[in-house]
Amino acid sequence: MRILVIGGSFGGLTVAFSLRQKLGARHEIVLVSKEARFTFIPSLPWVAMGWRRMADISFDLAPVLSRWKVGFVEAAVIRIDPAKKQVHTAVETLDYDYLVIATGHRSANEAVPGLGPFDGPGHSLMSPPEAEEAREAWTAFLDSPGPMVIGCAPGASCIGPAYEFAFEVHHALARRGLRHKVPIVFVTPEPHLGHFGVGGFGKARQFLEGEFEARDIRYRTSAAIASISAEAVQLVDGPSLPSRYSMILPALSGVRAVAESGLGNPKGFIPVDAHYRHKDHPAIYAVGVAVALPPVEETPVPVNFPKTSNMTRQMAAVAAHNLAADILGGAPVTRTLSAECILDMGDRGAHMFADPIRPPRNRSEMSIGRRWLWAKRAYERYCLWRLKRGWAGPASGLLG
Ligand SMILES: Cc1cc2nc3c(=O)[nH]c(=O)nc-3n(C[C@H](O)[C@H](O)[C@H](O)COP(=O)(O)OP(=O)(O)OC[C@H]3O[C@@H](n4cnc5c(N)ncnc54)[C@H](O)[C@@H]3O)c2cc1C
């Protein structure tokens, strides 16, 4: 059997390593990624702030995969043909018996004129080149500070990093004695602060309102951004907010290769069953940000459901178990997703946990302290160390 995995990040690596563990050496596993390196995406806000270099948070995929006898093709997939069980890249066509899609997102920058950085004057954190561009612009901004708008576009799902960036910017400016020169407005489609697309975590709303007020960060909730220019962020049915540096995270869609192969919903995200198997194609599994998951509730301005790296690894563990069960025999499993993340607040961290992630929940907690900032830094090191050694980690262990 030949199993193709598309994507060299949290989802693709977790599936590839788990499958190698479960299947032994008998079956061929090949990972296809358009990037030669794995990048620890949650550290991109630190890259934008100049607190990390890309080399600190990434590693080459080829040596790690080769040690685990996983083939590696560095190429962008342009089309998938589920009828012929083939994946087309610009250079070759690859056959598969089973396919796992872990291609993450495409930033839907076209939805708001001016979303950037490569489509407009705005800045973003969604990919390494965007975080590096944001850092260069930030360095220039410090020489000539002015008003800032930070936040998310309507329909965004990856909202936590916008909060992190607001706290980090405040911290960095206050340390330089420049904060009084930079009015900051946080603009979000969320119906209240701390909603995060999941209906909130514990007392996140009261906590974040208090912390923003204590730092003099003004905020606008249920706000829809109409456009971004080099001088301002224009709200729908609202004012034009002066801004010389606008960090606005976009709504996401599925990548073009999936959308154009007819495997996704209208946004290009992949519909899966409880086993992370494609609803119409039994030989295809999908995990991570590429998967279609509905919003938790209707909100005045759309807010979509987030897919964190922790959730991605839980999905990957379930998909790897079920794919191995298809081949070796055994019962499929499913799992209710929980969420755990740490928000960097510049001088402290906030740990958030929700089980299950969709309300109503058994547990929903938030805890604050300097120890969580240290835990976030330690987790980055641990995760890079673990993946570099080809260890899929505890999320896959839970399923045996
Ligand atoms: C700024 C930021 C901060 C974040 N912070 C946190 C956090 O603190 N905690 C947390 O849990 N989560 C966080 N997340 C979310 C987390 O990064 C994602 O959940 C995780 O990266 C999803 O992994 P994935 O494997 O599904 O997709 P991705 O990480 O997006 O990886 C997609 C992979 O597919 C490859 N690919 C894409 N298209 C193709 C193609 N056509 N052909 C071949 N290969 C392709 C890419 O090269 C990449 O290797 C953050 C996200 C961002 C953007």
The ligand as a Tripos MOL2 file, in Angstrom:
@<TRIPOS>MOLECULE
LIG
   53    58     1     0     0
SMALL
NO_CHARGES

@<TRIPOS>ATOM
      1 C1          0.1780   33.4110   13.9660 C.3       1 LIG1
      2 C2         -0.4170   32.1160   14.4460 C.ar      1 LIG1
      3 C3         -0.3000   31.7640   15.7890 C.ar      1 LIG1
      4 C4         -0.8460   30.5640   16.2460 C.ar      1 LIG1
      5 N1         -0.7280   30.2630   17.5780 N.ar      1 LIG1
      6 C5         -1.1780   29.0680   18.0200 C.ar      1 LIG1
      7 C6         -0.9940   28.7080   19.3900 C.ar      1 LIG1
      8 O1         -0.4420   29.4710   20.1900 O.2       1 LIG1
      9 N2         -1.4480   27.4940   19.7800 N.ar      1 LIG1
     10 C7         -2.0620   26.6380   18.9160 C.ar      1 LIG1
     11 O2         -2.4430   25.5320   19.3290 O.2       1 LIG1
     12 N3         -2.2580   26.9530   17.6180 N.ar      1 LIG1
     13 C8         -1.8300   28.1430   17.1540 C.ar      1 LIG1
     14 N4         -2.0080   28.4890   15.8380 N.ar      1 LIG1
     15 C9         -2.6980   27.5550   14.9440 C.3       1 LIG1
     16 C10        -1.7250   26.4980   14.4120 C.3       1 LIG1
     17 O3         -0.5990   27.1100   13.8590 O.3       1 LIG1
     18 C11        -2.4470   25.6290   13.3830 C.3       1 LIG1
     19 O4         -3.4970   24.9670   14.0600 O.3       1 LIG1
     20 C12        -1.5270   24.5980   12.7700 C.3       1 LIG1
     21 O5         -0.4470   25.1990   12.1100 O.3       1 LIG1
     22 C13        -2.3440   23.7500   11.7970 C.3       1 LIG1
     23 O6         -1.5380   22.7410   11.2840 O.3       1 LIG1
     24 P1         -1.8880   22.0670    9.8740 P.3       1 LIG1
     25 O7         -0.9350   20.9370    9.7250 O.co2     1 LIG1
     26 O8         -3.3460   21.7720    9.7910 O.co2     1 LIG1
     27 O9         -1.6400   23.2050    8.7700 O.3       1 LIG1
     28 P2         -0.4380   24.2120    8.5150 P.3       1 LIG1
     29 O10         0.3910   24.4180    9.7220 O.co2     1 LIG1
     30 O11        -1.0550   25.4110    7.8820 O.co2     1 LIG1
     31 O12         0.4550   23.4610    7.4320 O.3       1 LIG1
     32 C14         0.0370   23.2170    6.1210 C.3       1 LIG1
     33 C15         1.1180   22.4200    5.4060 C.3       1 LIG1
     34 O13         0.6510   22.0860    4.1130 O.3       1 LIG1
     35 C16         1.6170   22.4810    3.1240 C.3       1 LIG1
     36 N5          0.8510   22.8100    1.9060 N.ar      1 LIG1
     37 C17        -0.1500   23.7120    1.7800 C.ar      1 LIG1
     38 N6         -0.6070   23.7100    0.4970 N.ar      1 LIG1
     39 C18         0.1190   22.7710   -0.1610 C.ar      1 LIG1
     40 C19         0.1180   22.3100   -1.5070 C.ar      1 LIG1
     41 N7         -0.7220   22.7960   -2.4270 N.pl3     1 LIG1
     42 N8          1.0110   21.3600   -1.8520 N.ar      1 LIG1
     43 C20         1.8820   20.8400   -0.9450 C.ar      1 LIG1
     44 N9          1.9220   21.2550    0.3440 N.ar      1 LIG1
     45 C21         1.0470   22.2050    0.7250 C.ar      1 LIG1
     46 C22         2.3200   23.6790    3.7610 C.3       1 LIG1
     47 O14         3.5810   23.8860    3.1590 O.3       1 LIG1
     48 C23         2.4150   23.1970    5.2180 C.3       1 LIG1
     49 O15         3.5170   22.3100    5.3580 O.3       1 LIG1
     50 C24        -1.5080   29.6980   15.3450 C.ar      1 LIG1
     51 C25        -1.6220   30.0490   13.9870 C.ar      1 LIG1
     52 C26        -1.0810   31.2410   13.5390 C.ar      1 LIG1
     53 C27        -1.1990   31.6120   12.0860 C.3       1 LIG1
@<TRIPOS>BOND
     1     1     2 1
     2     2     3 ar
     3     2    52 ar
     4     3     4 ar
     5     4     5 ar
     6     4    50 ar
     7     5     6 ar
     8     6     7 ar
     9     6    13 1
    10     7     8 2
    11     7     9 ar
    12     9    10 ar
    13    10    11 2
    14    10    12 ar
    15    12    13 ar
    16    13    14 ar
    17    14    15 1
    18    14    50 ar
    19    15    16 1
    20    16    17 1
    21    16    18 1
    22    18    19 1
    23    18    20 1
    24    20    21 1
    25    20    22 1
    26    22    23 1
    27    23    24 1
    28    24    25 2
    29    24    26 1
    30    24    27 1
    31    27    28 1
    32    28    29 2
    33    28    30 1
    34    28    31 1
    35    31    32 1
    36    32    33 1
    37    33    34 1
    38    33    48 1
    39    34    35 1
    40    35    36 1
    41    35    46 1
    42    36    37 ar
    43    36    45 ar
    44    37    38 ar
    45    38    39 ar
    46    39    40 ar
    47    39    45 ar
    48    40    41 1
    49    40    42 ar
    50    42    43 ar
    51    43    44 ar
    52    44    45 ar
    53    46    47 1
    54    46    48 1
    55    48    49 1
    56    50    51 ar
    57    51    52 ar
    58    52    53 1
@<TRIPOS>SUBSTRUCTURE
     1 LIG1         1 GROUP 0 **** ****
